[in-house]
Amino acid sequence: MAMPALLAALPWQAVDAADTTESPVLMVLGDSLSAEYGLSRGEGWVALLEKRLADDAALSRWKVVNASISGDTTSGGRARLPQLLKQHQPQIVVLELGANDALRGLSLQQTRTNLAAMVSAAQ
């Protein structure tokens, strides 16, 4: 399965923050690109997303959880995901993993299988 088809299979639904008593959670599970590797704290894209949401009155209730680890692979993310889902109960999960799998020469099929399993678990 090609990555665009995998992403296209996600059931995108608008989550109305006003319908919840607690802040809805957007969780990012990624590698160094999301974990701010080489950047000062608060300069990465996840922190910038969090600031953008906070500045928008309609989206300001959203809580952003960055569960990213530099060097993580899809296998590592897949192993950590169940506990993260249980702990944070996110309404939206952003998966940003796979680059380290490729850099390490790991199996493309295993990377796809891990990503598909994480998408299923998040749904």
C-alpha positions in Angstrom: 0.0 0.0 0.0 1.5 3.4 -1.0 1.7 6.0 1.7 -0.8 8.4 0.1 -3.4 5.6 0.0 -2.8 4.9 3.6 -3.3 8.5 4.6 -6.3 8.8 2.4 -7.9 5.9 4.2 -8.0 7.8 7.5 -11.5 8.8 8.5 -11.1 12.6 8.8 -13.8 14.0 11.0 -14.1 17.5 12.4 -14.0 17.4 16.2 -15.9 20.2 17.8 -14.0 21.4 20.9 -17.1 23.0 22.3 -18.7 19.6 22.6 -16.2 18.3 25.1 -15.7 19.3 28.7 -12.0 18.8 28.6 -9.5 20.1 26.0 -9.4 17.8 23.0 -5.9 16.4 22.4 -3.8 16.3 19.2 -0.9 14.0 19.7 2.2 13.9 17.5 4.2 10.6 17.4 7.4 11.2 15.5 11.1 11.2 15.2 13.7 14.0 15.3 11.8 16.1 12.9 9.0 16.4 15.5 11.2 16.2 18.6 13.1 19.5 17.8 16.4 17.8 17.3 19.1 20.5 16.8 16.6 23.3 17.5 16.1 25.3 20.6 13.1 24.3 22.7 9.9 25.7 21.3 11.2 26.2 17.7 10.1 23.0 16.1 7.0 22.5 14.0 5.0 20.9 16.8 5.6 23.8 19.1 4.7 26.2 16.3 1.5 24.3 15.6 0.6 24.5 19.3 1.2 28.3 19.3 -0.9 28.7 16.1 -3.8 26.7 17.7 -3.5 28.8 20.9 -3.8 32.0 18.9 -7.0 30.9 17.1 -10.1 31.5 19.2 -11.9 28.6 17.6 -9.0 26.2 18.2 -7.4 27.4 21.4 -8.9 24.6 23.5 -6.8 22.0 21.8 -3.9 20.5 23.8 -0.9 19.4 21.8 1.1 16.4 23.1 4.5 15.8 21.5 5.3 12.1 22.0 8.2 12.3 19.6 11.7 10.8 20.2 14.8 11.6 18.1 15.9 8.5 16.2 12.6 6.6 16.7 11.5 4.1 14.1 8.1 2.8 13.1 8.8 -0.3 15.3 9.5 2.0 18.3 6.5 4.1 17.7 4.3 1.0 17.2 5.5 -0.3 20.6 4.9 2.9 22.4 1.5 3.9 20.8 -0.9 1.8 22.9 0.2 3.3 26.1 0.3 6.8 24.6 -3.3 6.4 23.4 -4.4 5.1 26.8 -2.6 7.9 28.6 -3.6 10.9 26.4 -6.8 9.7 24.6 -6.2 11.9 21.6 -8.9 12.9 19.1 -6.2 13.4 16.4 -3.0 11.5 16.0 -0.2 12.7 13.6 2.3 10.0 12.7 5.6 11.3 11.6 7.8 8.2 11.4 9.6 6.2 8.8 12.6 8.3 7.9 14.9 6.5 10.4 13.6 3.1 9.1 14.9 4.1 5.6 18.1 5.6 6.9 18.8 2.3 8.7 17.9 0.2 5.7 15.0 -1.5 7.4 12.4 -3.4 5.4 10.0 -1.2 3.5 7.3 -3.8 4.0 7.8 -3.8 7.8 7.7 0.0 7.8 4.4 -0.2 5.9 3.0 -2.8 8.3 4.0 -0.8 11.3 2.4 2.4 10.0 -0.8 0.5 9.0 -1.0 -1.0 12.5 -0.5 2.4 14.1 -3.3 3.9 12.0 -5.6 1.1 12.9 -4.8 1.5 16.6 -5.3 5.2 16.5 -8.7 4.8 14.8 
